[in-house]
Amino acid sequence: GYLLHEFLSPLSNRREDEYGGSRDNRMRFPLEVAAAMRNAWPAARPRGARLTGTDWLEDGLQGGDAVAFAQELKRLGFDYVDVSSGGIVPNAPIKVGPGYQAPLAARVRAWAAIPTRAVGLIVEPHQADGIIRNGEADMVALARSFLYDPRWVWHAAEALGVKIGYPPPYSRADPKVWPGAALSHELD
């Protein structure tokens, strides 16, 4: 896990001082870091944080913990949270599937009333669009999808029937002017 998650999770935080034990104590150090970051970052720029929606284990961090942490981040002036999960122990029974963490973002969004970003096996344009349209999250984050297809945004726009412009350095690859675009679709 990440350092701040190690403080938040009861699976890793075994401290017996003011930074361990209760949820409020486990949130203390991450919130101190968040407050310091908030004070150092210009107020006019957005502030966000990634948080863990669940550790996927009964004795671990749960959805209510994520909601409480997100509420505190909002109180500190954060603009959004990015909801991920797991990672604190190697044997967590994570049921990975398309958009498997979107329900975690939906819970935080509903209960903490802060804009959320969903992550986790979001690969297809209609899937990403559906997560936002269905109100599970306000944003989606893609990582490996971009590694697999660096032109994901253009392909998504095409799949969703949206017209977007090409930056000048890429304009020669616009399907309207490059005959290779049609050929590449035939090869798929």
N, C-alpha and C positions, 0 to 999 in steps of 0.2 A: 504494500500500500504506500501511499504518499504520507509524508510527515504529518500533515494536518488531519488526514483521515485516521492515522494511528492514534491521535489524541481523541478523536470523536468516537471511534469504535470501542465498545466494551470488550471485544475480542482481543484487542492489542493494548488497550490502556488499562494497566493494572496498578496505576499510581494510587497512593493512599493520602495524597495531599490535596490542596485546593484545585488541582488539575486532573483529578481522577474521581471515580465513583459515580456520582449522579450525572445525569445528562447535562445539567447546567455547568457542573465542574468540568466535564469532558469538552464542553463547547468553549470554555473560558479562553484557552490559548489560541485556538483558531479564530475566535472573535477578536482577540487582542491583535492578532496579525491583520485581520480584515480591517479593523479600525485604523491601524497604522498605515496600511495601504491606502485606505480611503482618504486619510489626511494628507498623504503625499501626492495623491493623484489629482489632477485638476478637476474641479467640480463639473466643468462643462463637458468632460469626456466620459463616456459610459464606463461603468464598472461592473464586472461580472465575476462569478466564481463557479468553479466546478465543485459539485458536492456528490456524495454517495447517497443514493436512494435506498439502498439495502446492502447488507453484507451477504444475503442469501442464506443465512444460518439463524436458527431460532434465538441464540444468545447474542447475536450480533446487532449491528445498527439496523433499525427498522424504518419504515416509512414515516412514522410519527417523529422520529429523530430528525429525519431529513426536512420535514415540514418546519419543525421548531428552529432548525439551523437557518433555513431559508428566510423565515420570518425575521430572525435577528439580523441577517445580512441586509434585508430590506430596510429594517429600522436604521441600520448604519449608513444607508444611502446607496446600496448596491442597486443596479438597474435590472439585472437578470441573473439567473442561475442556470448552469448547465448540469443536468442530472445524469450521472453515470451510476455504476454499481460494482460491487465485489472488489476483488483485488487484495483483500487484507490477509486471506489465508488461501493456500493452494487447493484445498479440498472442498471449496464451496460448490454446492450442487446447482450451478447456474444453468438454466435451461435456455441456451442460446438459440435464437431464431430471428427471423426478420422483424426488426423493430422491437426486440424484446425488452428494451428499457424505456420505450415510449410511455407505458402505463405509469412508470415511476415519475416521469416528468409531469404527466397529467395530474397525478395526486398532489405533487408539490404546487403545481400551477393553481389547482382548485383551492387548496387549503391555505397556502401561504400568500396567495394573491400577488405573485411576482411573476413577471414574464420568464418563461422557461425555454430551454433549448434541449431537445431530445437527441440522443446519440445511440449508437449500437445497432449495427447491421442494417443500416438504412442505405439501400443500394439502388433502388429503382425510382424514377421520377414520380410516378403515380403514388407510390408508397410515401415518399417524402411529402408530397402535396396533401395526401390524405391525413397524415399526422397533424398537419397544420389546420386543414379544413375541419377536421373532427374535433378540434380544440384540445388535443392531447398536449400540444406545445405551441409556442409562438414562433419557434425557429427549429431547424434541424442542423446537425453538424455531420459532415461527412469526412472521412479520413481515407480509408483504404479505397473507397469508391473513386476518389480523385487520383490515387496512385494507379489504380487499374485503368482509369479513363480520364486523363487530364482535361479532356474536352467535355466532361460530364455536364457542365452547366448548359453548353450549347445543345447537347443531345437531349437534355431534360426540357429545354425550351421547345425544341422541335417536337418531342413526344407530347407535350402539354399544349401544343398549338399556340405558343407565345412567340412573338417576333422580338428578337433582341439584336442590337447592333454588334458588329465586330470591331474591336479596337483596330486602328490603322495597321499595326504590324501583322495582324491576322486576317485582314480583309481579303487577301488573295485566297484564303481557304474557305471563304463563304461558299456554301453549296450553290448559290445562285451564279457564281462566276468560275468555280473550279469543277471541271468535269470529273475529276477523281472522286468527288464526294459520292456520286451515283455508283461508281464502280466499287467503292468500299462497302456500300450497303449490300451490293450483290454478293460480295465475298463472305458476309456474315451468314 
